[in-house]
Amino acid sequence: MKIYKKIFHYCLILIVMSVPSSFVCAKNAPDSFADLAEKLMPSVVNIASTQTIKTTSNPFPFQFPPGSPFEDMFKEFNQPRERKSTGLGSGFIIDSKGIVVTNNHVIQGAEDIIVSVNGSKEYKAKVIGKDPYMDLAVLQIESDEKFKPVSFGDSDKARIGDWVVAIGNPFGFGGTVTSGIISSRNRDIGLTRYDDFIQTDASINQGNSGGPLFNLDGKVIGINTAIIAPGRSGSIGIGFAIPSNPASHVIEQLIEFGETKRGWLGVRIQVVTKEIADVEKLEEVAGALVASVSEGSPAGKAGVKAGDIILEFDGKKVDTMRRLPKLVAQTQVGKRVKVKIWRNQKLISKTVLLGRLESSKEFKAENKIESGDEIIIETLKISVRDLNKNDISERDLPKNSTGIVVTKISENSPLMFLSVNDVIVELQKKKITSSNQFSKLVNDIVNKGQKTLMFAIYDSGGQRTYLTVKLK
């Protein structure tokens, strides 16, 4: 019996010793976030941006057909009108001189920006730099006062299950504090080119955009940017924040240069499917398949070819196609990097001298006209601009809508059936993403000799309609 008792006591000691170890690394839920919130609130700001919106309102439940004698008679009722639109968002101070970080979509197209600090004092602010690709913007408060800044934490050390606190301006209720945990990491929701979001269940709503996501040390580990809200409901516990590490890299560039300086490889890539991996005799489905190489690009000069599969970039594994652009963008311009490539069922290496994305022909063509600026489509005798977030919100369009807004229609335009402020979302059943893409598509169609154009539009009443026109 004594032997059994000794064995029992020995086992009991082992159990007692082993149980606490499973709890050592787990942090208990805080009794309160009050001290943390009190410390951080003065560094979080509310942002109000104002812009002029041109609208037309048709008082009739129908539209007169082109050439109708009633069209000129009632034309004055359909003239464009201007009104002021105000958008609300959040931000946070990162320098005592009043440098503020927020989302680009919070201030996009803004004519005036007002920053409210600590829920009371208001200041005018100007844009130092913005990056639509990561949806970031940096503002400067126009004041000589000293402000209380916060600092960035290391988002790479943030773990799923960690406690986080969000502070912002949801629905205009400034200084709102919510808490939750990190639900997931490295989320790609197709919102930006460089999606790598932290997912959180801390309550985030409209107006929280641009606000900080803090860890329990009071460091910013994320910038609240998006939510999933089916049926335009409020928070359902699925919010997304830009991680602080890649964000701070872009923010530093915006402060120093007023623009970004991203690495550029010069390849167009696509997903490596299981079928492609089988044909190429790859051990796993990974990498980025090079569909084409830009002439004179860093990749072209280094000997990268169409059909290559990039498996590693600068010592980092390219596990998915979407990972490569993020790795390239975060790498310093002018750096020589080793790229591991799968070609003809063999692994080879190439050394690439990285270029600058913003200096590439592709980037310049894509960004020839900034969103919000009008361009003239000569063939159709109309002026258009890109659809923006405010348009989508004001007109209650589907959340992920893309398209162009008609700003002017000449008297000899073949599109007289349109009205100023109509939104064109499709042409020949192809989705419209920007003014430049629309202009190119029109030219391509005309050059092919096609005479009939088919549009999908949203009119000023929010009705989606297909319309056709024959070109002379």
RODO-2510 file (C-alpha; in nm, 4 decimals, decimal comma):
residues 472
     n   res          X          Y          Z
     1     m     0,0000     0,0000     0,0000
     2     k     0,2853     0,2361     0,0812
     3     i     0,4269     0,1826    -0,2663
     4     y     0,0880     0,2633    -0,4242
     5     k     0,0561     0,5746    -0,2066
     6     k     0,4011     0,6926    -0,3165
     7     i     0,3122     0,6339    -0,6820
     8     f    -0,0199     0,8190    -0,6305
     9     h     0,1522     1,1181    -0,4644
    10     y     0,4214     1,1220    -0,7346
    11     c     0,1595     1,1245    -1,0115
    12     l    -0,0387     1,3934    -0,8288
    13     i     0,2706     1,6154    -0,8102
    14     l     0,3307     1,5685    -1,1829
    15     i    -0,0311     1,6621    -1,2588
    16     v    -0,0204     1,9680    -1,0329
    17     m     0,3088     2,0760    -1,1881
    18     s     0,1842     2,0269    -1,5409
    19     v    -0,1527     2,2019    -1,5133
    20     p    -0,0288     2,5597    -1,4503
    21     s     0,2081     2,5420    -1,7470
    22     s    -0,0896     2,5510    -1,9839
    23     f    -0,1959     2,8795    -1,8303
    24     v     0,1401     3,0505    -1,7921
    25     c     0,1356     3,2103    -2,1389
    26     a    -0,2330     3,2974    -2,1303
    27     k    -0,3087     3,6518    -2,0137
    28     n    -0,6193     3,6974    -1,8049
    29     a    -0,8885     3,9328    -1,9339
    30     p    -0,8267     4,2818    -1,7930
    31     d    -1,0535     4,3918    -1,5097
    32     s    -1,0987     4,7190    -1,6982
    33     f    -0,9724     4,9040    -2,0055
    34     a    -1,0337     5,2398    -1,8346
    35     d    -0,6705     5,3316    -1,7611
    36     l    -0,5624     5,2362    -2,1126
    37     a    -0,8506     5,4262    -2,2745
    38     e    -0,7852     5,7373    -2,0645
    39     k    -0,4209     5,7344    -2,1692
    40     l    -0,4922     5,6883    -2,5424
    41     m    -0,8030     5,9009    -2,6035
    42     p    -0,6161     6,2347    -2,6458
    43     s    -0,4194     6,0836    -2,9377
    44     v    -0,7236     5,9659    -3,1358
    45     v    -0,8962     6,2225    -3,3570
    46     n    -1,2265     6,2601    -3,5393
    47     i    -1,2036     6,3652    -3,9043
    48     a    -1,4698     6,5483    -4,1056
    49     s    -1,4046     6,5958    -4,4772
    50     t    -1,6152     6,8118    -4,7082
    51     q    -1,6501     6,7975    -5,0862
    52     t    -1,8843     6,9403    -5,3493
    53     i    -2,1181     6,6907    -5,5142
    54     k    -2,2825     6,7641    -5,8495
    55     t    -2,6265     6,6086    -5,8854
    56     t    -2,9248     6,6172    -6,1172
    57     s    -3,2749     6,5412    -6,0042
    58     n    -3,5449     6,4422    -6,2495
    59     p    -3,8858     6,5482    -6,1116
    60     f    -4,0609     6,3095    -6,3457
    61     p    -4,0962     5,9313    -6,2974
    62     f    -3,9705     5,8824    -6,6537
    63     q    -3,7170     6,0181    -6,9023
    64     f    -3,7973     6,1833    -7,2349
    65     p    -3,6532     5,9983    -7,5342
    66     p    -3,3706     6,1674    -7,7273
    67     g    -3,5069     6,4196    -7,9804
    68     s    -3,8419     6,4583    -7,8018
    69     p    -3,9884     6,8127    -7,8246
    70     f    -4,0484     6,7925    -7,4485
    71     e    -3,6777     6,7367    -7,3815
    72     d    -3,5797     7,1011    -7,4387
    73     m    -3,8972     7,2273    -7,2775
    74     f    -3,8207     7,0601    -6,9450
    75     k    -3,4412     7,0733    -6,9739
    76     e    -3,4083     7,3284    -6,6940
    77     f    -3,5532     7,0790    -6,4477
    78     n    -3,2658     6,8416    -6,5179
    79     q    -2,9746     7,0825    -6,4744
    80     p    -2,6869     6,9788    -6,2488
    81     r    -2,6878     7,1201    -5,8990
    82     e    -2,4102     7,1430    -5,6430
    83     r    -2,4292     7,0533    -5,2774
    84     k    -2,1827     6,9962    -4,9965
    85     s    -2,1255     6,6439    -4,8680
    86     t    -1,9507     6,5660    -4,5402
    87     g    -1,7778     6,2374    -4,4622
    88     l    -1,6766     6,1220    -4,1156
    89     g    -1,3797     5,9109    -4,0138
    90     s    -1,1118     5,8605    -3,7530
    91     g    -0,7369     5,8970    -3,7230
    92     f    -0,4537     5,9092    -3,4724
    93     i    -0,1609     6,1396    -3,3952
    94     i     0,1897     5,9961    -3,4427
    95     d     0,3947     6,3131    -3,3865
    96     s     0,3676     6,5969    -3,1345
    97     k     0,3723     6,8424    -3,4282
    98     g     0,0266     6,7197    -3,5286
    99     i     0,0914     6,4523    -3,7922
   100     v    -0,2185     6,2350    -3,8267
   101     v    -0,2665     5,8942    -3,9914
   102     t    -0,5996     5,7878    -4,1420
   103     n    -0,7443     5,5958    -4,4394
   104     n    -0,7198     5,7452    -4,7866
   105     h    -1,0905     5,6835    -4,8471
   106     v    -1,1742     5,9056    -4,5475
   107     i    -1,0252     6,2152    -4,7161
   108     q    -1,0504     6,1167    -5,0850
   109     g    -1,1753     6,4102    -5,2919
   110     a    -1,1962     6,6347    -4,9840
   111     e    -1,1873     7,0125    -5,0283
   112     d    -1,1736     7,0849    -4,6540
   113     i    -1,0557     6,8624    -4,3695
   114     i    -1,1383     6,9342    -4,0049
   115     v    -0,9706     6,7356    -3,7272
   116     s    -1,1271     6,7251    -3,3820
   117     v    -0,8803     6,6436    -3,1019
   118     n    -0,9923     6,4873    -2,7741
   119     g    -1,3545     6,5387    -2,8698
   120     s    -1,3448     6,9161    -2,8337
   121     k    -1,1005     7,1444    -3,0149
   122     e    -1,1164     7,1579    -3,3956
   123     y    -0,8332     7,2300    -3,6373
   124     k    -0,7935     7,2527    -4,0123
   125     a    -0,5645     6,9919    -4,1676
   126     k    -0,3907     6,9422    -4,5004
   127     v    -0,2836     6,6253    -4,6809
   128     i     0,0903     6,5476    -4,6670
   129     g     0,0657     6,2333    -4,8762
   130     k    -0,1727     5,9527    -4,9644
   131     d    -0,1556     5,5988    -5,0928
   132     p    -0,4732     5,4601    -5,2499
   133     y    -0,3126     5,1189    -5,2987
   134     m    -0,2922     5,0514    -4,9235
   135     d    -0,5696     5,3008    -4,8434
   136     l    -0,3524     5,5225    -4,6226
   137     a    -0,3201     5,8998    -4,5868
   138     v    -0,1081     6,1301    -4,3707
   139     l    -0,2381     6,4719    -4,2596
   140     q    -0,0782     6,7740    -4,0954
   141     i    -0,2824     6,9661    -3,8400
   142     e    -0,2428     7,3377    -3,9120
   143     s    -0,1453     7,4525    -3,5640
   144     d     0,1687     7,5328    -3,3637
   145     e     0,0343     7,3509    -3,0582
   146     k     0,1931     7,0347    -2,9235
   147     f    -0,0118     6,7169    -2,9416
   148     k     0,0054     6,3832    -2,7655
   149     p     0,1232     6,1087    -3,0059
   150     v     0,1009     5,7320    -2,9955
   151     s     0,3550     5,4920    -3,1420
   152     f     0,3388     5,1810    -3,3596
   153     g     0,3800     4,8330    -3,2191
   154     d     0,5125     4,5226    -3,3931
   155     s     0,2154     4,3725    -3,5763
   156     d     0,4195     4,0626    -3,6629
   157     k     0,4168     3,9711    -3,2934
   158     a     0,0392     4,0042    -3,2658
   159     r    -0,1190     3,6620    -3,2146
   160     i    -0,4630     3,5245    -3,2801
   161     g    -0,6509     3,5539    -2,9517
   162     d    -0,4644     3,8633    -2,8252
   163     w    -0,6768     4,1371    -2,6671
   164     v    -0,7129     4,4583    -2,8702
   165     v    -0,8849     4,7939    -2,8223
   166     a    -1,0328     5,0129    -3,0974
   167     i    -1,0983     5,3850    -3,0504
   168     g    -1,2758     5,5973    -3,3108
   169     n    -1,5699     5,7978    -3,4353
   170     p    -1,8468     5,5497    -3,5341
   171     f    -2,1571     5,7198    -3,6757
   172     g    -2,0196     6,0516    -3,5506
   173     f    -2,0040     5,9393    -3,1860
   174     g    -1,6452     6,0482    -3,1220
   175     g    -1,4252     5,8959    -2,8552
   176     t    -1,5891     5,5525    -2,8688
   177     v    -1,3897     5,2666    -2,7158
   178     t    -1,4527     4,9010    -2,8027
   179     s    -1,2568     4,5878    -2,7227
   180     g    -1,2151     4,2384    -2,8604
   181     i    -0,9521     3,9953    -2,9762
   182     i    -0,7523     3,9289    -3,2906
   183     s    -0,9718     3,6777    -3,4726
   184     s    -0,7331     3,6008    -3,7573
   185     r    -0,4370     3,7335    -3,9510
   186     n    -0,3193     3,7727    -4,3117
   187     r    -0,6731     3,8118    -4,4418
   188     d    -0,7095     3,8861    -4,8138
   189     i    -1,0586     4,0248    -4,8839
   190     g    -0,9873     4,1715    -5,2282
   191     l    -1,0164     4,5312    -5,1072
   192     t    -0,6703     4,6562    -5,2017
   193     r    -0,3751     4,5329    -5,4063
   194     y    -0,1805     4,4627    -5,0871
   195     d    -0,4445     4,3056    -4,8604
   196     d    -0,2908     4,1494    -4,5505
   197     f    -0,5470     4,2438    -4,2869
   198     i    -0,5723     4,1705    -3,9177
   199     q    -0,9257     4,0466    -3,8483
   200     t    -1,0834     4,1501    -3,5180
   201     d    -1,4164     4,1146    -3,3407
   202     a    -1,3740     4,4514    -3,1650
   203     s    -1,6825     4,6493    -3,2705
   204     i    -1,5980     4,8635    -3,5763
   205     n    -1,8612     5,0645    -3,7638
   206     q    -1,8953     5,3377    -4,0254
   207     g    -1,6814     5,6273    -3,9013
   208     n    -1,4198     5,4030    -3,7399
   209     s    -1,2217     5,4010    -4,0669
   210     g    -0,8681     5,5284    -4,0149
   211     g    -0,8790     5,4800    -3,6397
   212     p    -0,6221     5,2817    -3,4408
   213     l    -0,6329     4,9241    -3,3170
   214     f    -0,4257     4,9079    -2,9969
   215     n    -0,2676     4,6198    -2,8109
   216     l    -0,2728     4,6158    -2,4305
   217     d     0,0610     4,8003    -2,4235
   218     g    -0,1073     5,0983    -2,5899
   219     k     0,0779     5,0484    -2,9184
   220     v    -0,0930     5,0784    -3,2575
   221     i    -0,0831     4,7375    -3,4259
   222     g    -0,3471     4,8100    -3,6895
   223     i    -0,5435     5,0789    -3,8738
   224     n    -0,9161     5,0011    -3,8853
   225     t    -1,0283     5,0033    -4,2482
   226     a    -1,3205     4,7757    -4,3353
   227     i    -1,6018     4,5624    -4,1982
   228     i    -1,8321     4,2952    -4,3290
   229     a    -2,1863     4,4214    -4,2753
   230     p    -2,4506     4,2213    -4,4647
   231     g    -2,7529     4,4272    -4,5607
   232     r    -2,5799     4,7460    -4,4416
   233     s    -2,6215     4,6406    -4,0791
   234     g    -2,3761     4,7540    -3,8157
   235     s    -2,0853     4,5569    -3,6769
   236     i    -2,1289     4,1808    -3,6721
   237     g    -1,7865     4,1229    -3,5230
   238     i    -1,5879     4,0916    -3,8450
   239     g    -1,3631     4,3944    -3,8870
   240     f    -1,0321     4,4389    -4,0672
   241     a    -0,7264     4,6504    -3,9879
   242     i    -0,4108     4,7214    -4,1900
   243     p    -0,1157     4,5768    -3,9918
   244     s     0,1148     4,8404    -3,8456
   245     n     0,4410     4,7020    -3,9889
   246     p     0,3656     4,7425    -4,3618
   247     a     0,1564     5,0528    -4,2885
   248     s     0,4353     5,2311    -4,0982
   249     h     0,6754     5,1666    -4,3873
   250     v     0,4373     5,3447    -4,6281
   251     i     0,3641     5,6217    -4,3769
   252     e     0,7359     5,6972    -4,3377
   253     q     0,7639     5,7383    -4,7149
   254     l     0,4566     5,9637    -4,7323
   255     i     0,5994     6,1891    -4,4607
   256     e     0,9463     6,2036    -4,6171
   257     f     0,8601     6,2179    -4,9868
   258     g     0,4860     6,2896    -5,0057
   259     e     0,4527     5,9717    -5,2130
   260     t     0,5398     5,6034    -5,2052
   261     k     0,8518     5,4317    -5,3411
   262     r     0,7636     5,0672    -5,3913
   263     g     0,9786     4,7964    -5,5403
   264     w     0,8999     4,6880    -5,8969
   265     l     0,9732     4,3555    -6,0630
   266     g     0,7867     4,4064    -6,3913
   267     v     0,5931     4,0825    -6,4338
   268     r     0,2272     3,9982    -6,4778
   269     i     0,1459     3,6928    -6,2704
   270     q    -0,1316     3,4424    -6,2186
   271     v    -0,2299     3,1697    -5,9742
   272     v    -0,0519     2,8350    -5,9799
   273     t    -0,3376     2,5835    -5,9887
   274     k    -0,3174     2,2174    -5,8934
   275     e    -0,3282     2,1295    -6,2627
   276     i    -0,0370     2,3630    -6,3403
   277     a     0,1602     2,2232    -6,0468
   278     d     0,1007     1,8684    -6,1745
   279     v     0,2192     1,9559    -6,5264
   280     e     0,5274     2,1355    -6,3916
   281     k     0,6023     1,8495    -6,1484
   282     l     0,5986     2,0815    -5,8471
   283     e     0,5924     1,9099    -5,5083
   284     e     0,3283     2,1527    -5,3776
   285     v     0,0817     2,4052    -5,5165
   286     a     0,2736     2,7289    -5,4527
   287     g     0,4424     3,0216    -5,6212
   288     a     0,3408     3,2793    -5,8824
   289     l     0,3238     3,1874    -6,2504
   290     v     0,4766     3,4554    -6,4758
   291     a     0,2240     3,5252    -6,7524
   292     s     0,4311     3,8001    -6,9162
   293     v     0,7393     4,0134    -6,8555
   294     s     0,7384     4,3880    -6,9239
   295     e     0,9930     4,5040    -7,1797
   296     g     1,2956     4,6665    -7,0173
   297     s     1,1757     4,5718    -6,6675
   298     p     1,4063     4,4539    -6,3863
   299     a     1,2736     4,0990    -6,4285
   300     g     1,3309     4,1093    -6,8051
   301     k     1,6855     4,2340    -6,7648
   302     a     1,7567     3,9574    -6,5137
   303     g     1,6387     3,6871    -6,7533
   304     v     1,3002     3,6016    -6,6035
   305     k     1,0708     3,4560    -6,8715
   306     a     0,7013     3,3950    -6,9270
   307     g     0,6159     3,0490    -6,7952
   308     d     0,8575     3,0714    -6,5020
   309     i     0,7144     3,0022    -6,1575
   310     i     0,8577     3,2294    -5,8864
   311     l     0,8894     3,0249    -5,5669
   312     e     1,1074     3,2529    -5,3544
   313     f     1,1803     3,6261    -5,3468
   314     d     1,4648     3,7757    -5,1423
   315     g     1,4813     3,4714    -4,9167
   316     k     1,1057     3,4641    -4,8522
   317     k     0,8792     3,1862    -4,9754
   318     v     0,6101     3,2826    -5,2270
   319     d     0,3406     3,0464    -5,1023
   320     t     0,0614     3,2132    -5,3020
   321     m     0,0418     3,4386    -5,6073
   322     r    -0,0960     3,7294    -5,3988
   323     r     0,2075     3,7219    -5,1681
   324     l     0,4587     3,8190    -5,4369
   325     p     0,3351     4,1781    -5,4994
   326     k     0,3411     4,2429    -5,1234
   327     l     0,6979     4,1168    -5,0888
   328     v     0,8169     4,3178    -5,3896
   329     a     0,6400     4,6377    -5,2799
   330     q     0,7956     4,6257    -4,9320
   331     t     1,1493     4,5770    -5,0668
   332     q     1,3783     4,8781    -5,1073
   333     v     1,4105     5,0232    -5,4551
   334     g     1,7574     4,9566    -5,5999
   335     k     1,8216     4,6464    -5,3911
   336     r     1,9690     4,3386    -5,5586
   337     v     1,7507     4,0432    -5,4669
   338     k     1,7772     3,6735    -5,5391
   339     v     1,4720     3,5184    -5,7021
   340     k     1,4293     3,1393    -5,7061
   341     i     1,2440     3,0170    -6,0136
   342     w     1,1023     2,6828    -6,1281
   343     r     1,1756     2,6451    -6,4995
   344     n     1,1624     2,3274    -6,7083
   345     q     1,1130     2,1261    -6,3885
   346     k     1,4358     2,2607    -6,2394
   347     l     1,5056     2,5163    -5,9664
   348     i     1,7234     2,8066    -6,0841
   349     s     1,8165     3,1463    -5,9376
   350     k     1,8216     3,4946    -6,0857
   351     t     1,9511     3,8189    -5,9336
   352     v     1,7249     4,1152    -5,9948
   353     l     1,8084     4,4836    -5,9469
   354     l     1,4720     4,6075    -5,8197
   355     g     1,3149     4,9101    -5,9885
   356     r     1,0544     5,1592    -5,8633
   357     l     0,6872     5,0840    -5,9282
   358     e     0,5878     5,4512    -5,9494
   359     s     0,8422     5,5082    -6,2298
   360     s     0,7135     5,2216    -6,4455
   361     k     0,5132     5,2774    -6,7635
   362     e     0,2359     5,0535    -6,6326
   363     f     0,1944     5,2573    -6,3152
   364     k     0,1962     5,5892    -6,5015
   365     a    -0,0636     5,4650    -6,7485
   366     e    -0,2826     5,3318    -6,4687
   367     n    -0,2583     5,6556    -6,2728
   368     k    -0,2605     5,9064    -6,5579
   369     i    -0,5718     6,0680    -6,4159
   370     e    -0,6244     6,0762    -6,0418
   371     s    -0,9542     5,9539    -5,9080
   372     g    -1,1904     6,2513    -5,8881
   373     d    -1,0388     6,4344    -6,1895
   374     e    -1,2457     6,4588    -6,5050
   375     i    -1,1318     6,3225    -6,8393
   376     i    -1,2932     6,3788    -7,1771
   377     i    -1,3986     6,0808    -7,3880
   378     e    -1,3708     6,2432    -7,7315
   379     t    -1,5408     5,9599    -7,9200
   380     l    -1,8552     5,9906    -7,7088
   381     k    -1,8337     6,3681    -7,6425
   382     i    -1,8725     6,3237    -7,2669
   383     s    -1,6630     6,3935    -6,9567
   384     v    -1,6363     6,1394    -6,6770
   385     r    -1,4642     6,0821    -6,3451
   386     d    -1,4036     5,7756    -6,1308
   387     l    -1,6767     5,6568    -5,8959
   388     n    -1,5662     5,7082    -5,5344
   389     k    -1,6666     5,5881    -5,1874
   390     n    -1,8818     5,8946    -5,1208
   391     d    -2,0767     5,8356    -5,4432
   392     i    -2,1432     5,4769    -5,3399
   393     s    -2,2563     5,5800    -4,9921
   394     e    -2,4639     5,8810    -5,0982
   395     r    -2,6458     5,6912    -5,3729
   396     d    -2,6803     5,3679    -5,1746
   397     l    -2,5098     5,1654    -5,4475
   398     p    -2,3843     4,8101    -5,3848
   399     k    -2,0804     4,8210    -5,1568
   400     n    -1,8228     4,6960    -5,4061
   401     s    -1,9483     4,9018    -5,7015
   402     t    -1,6954     5,0320    -5,9516
   403     g    -1,7587     5,2585    -6,2484
   404     i    -1,7493     5,6152    -6,3721
   405     v    -1,9699     5,9178    -6,3135
   406     v    -2,0845     6,1252    -6,6131
   407     t    -1,9963     6,4896    -6,5410
   408     k    -2,0663     6,6595    -6,8773
   409     i    -2,2517     6,5721    -7,1975
   410     s    -2,1901     6,7767    -7,5134
   411     e    -2,4852     6,8742    -7,7325
   412     n    -2,3568     6,6572    -8,0203
   413     s    -2,2876     6,3531    -7,7999
   414     p    -2,4390     6,0223    -7,9154
   415     l    -2,5214     5,9571    -7,5489
   416     m    -2,7888     6,2230    -7,5069
   417     f    -3,0076     5,9629    -7,3382
   418     l    -2,7715     5,9867    -7,0381
   419     s    -2,7907     6,2534    -6,7697
   420     v    -2,5151     6,4254    -6,5747
   421     n    -2,4402     6,2172    -6,2623
   422     d    -2,5442     5,8861    -6,4194
   423     v    -2,3023     5,6086    -6,3277
   424     i    -2,1728     5,3784    -6,6023
   425     v    -2,0822     5,0399    -6,4551
   426     e    -2,0575     4,8217    -6,7688
   427     l    -1,9767     4,8568    -7,1380
   428     q    -2,0354     4,5602    -7,3698
   429     k    -2,0990     4,3547    -7,0520
   430     k    -1,7466     4,4345    -6,9266
   431     k    -1,7094     4,5793    -6,5779
   432     i    -1,5869     4,9403    -6,5669
   433     t    -1,3163     5,0010    -6,3058
   434     s    -1,1855     5,3495    -6,3921
   435     s    -1,2087     5,6402    -6,6358
   436     n    -0,8861     5,5345    -6,8055
   437     q    -1,0017     5,1766    -6,8501
   438     f    -1,3363     5,3004    -6,9911
   439     s    -1,1588     5,5323    -7,2369
   440     k    -0,9330     5,2495    -7,3571
   441     l    -1,2282     5,0122    -7,3897
   442     v    -1,4236     5,2638    -7,5998
   443     n    -1,1254     5,3145    -7,8311
   444     d    -1,0743     4,9387    -7,8683
   445     i    -1,4407     4,8873    -7,9573
   446     v    -1,4415     5,1690    -8,2130
   447     n    -1,1132     5,0516    -8,3686
   448     k    -1,2651     4,7060    -8,4189
   449     g    -1,5437     4,8667    -8,6214
   450     q    -1,8232     4,7924    -8,3752
   451     k    -2,1073     5,0432    -8,4065
   452     t    -2,3401     4,9403    -8,1240
   453     l    -2,2477     5,0145    -7,7629
   454     m    -2,4304     4,8527    -7,4727
   455     f    -2,4137     5,0269    -7,1344
   456     a    -2,5255     4,9318    -6,7855
   457     i    -2,5941     5,2440    -6,5797
   458     y    -2,7352     5,3621    -6,2485
   459     d    -2,9505     5,6719    -6,2970
   460     s    -2,9981     5,9483    -6,0393
   461     g    -3,2823     5,7487    -5,8849
   462     g    -3,0552     5,4489    -5,8243
   463     q    -3,2192     5,2334    -6,0920
   464     r    -2,9906     4,9967    -6,2835
   465     t    -3,0659     4,9884    -6,6576
   466     y    -2,9149     4,8516    -6,9795
   467     l    -2,9071     5,0990    -7,2700
   468     t    -2,7734     5,0754    -7,6240
   469     v    -2,6640     5,3350    -7,8784
   470     k    -2,5547     5,3148    -8,2419
   471     l    -2,2531     5,5184    -8,3396
   472     k    -2,2653     5,7019    -8,6727
***
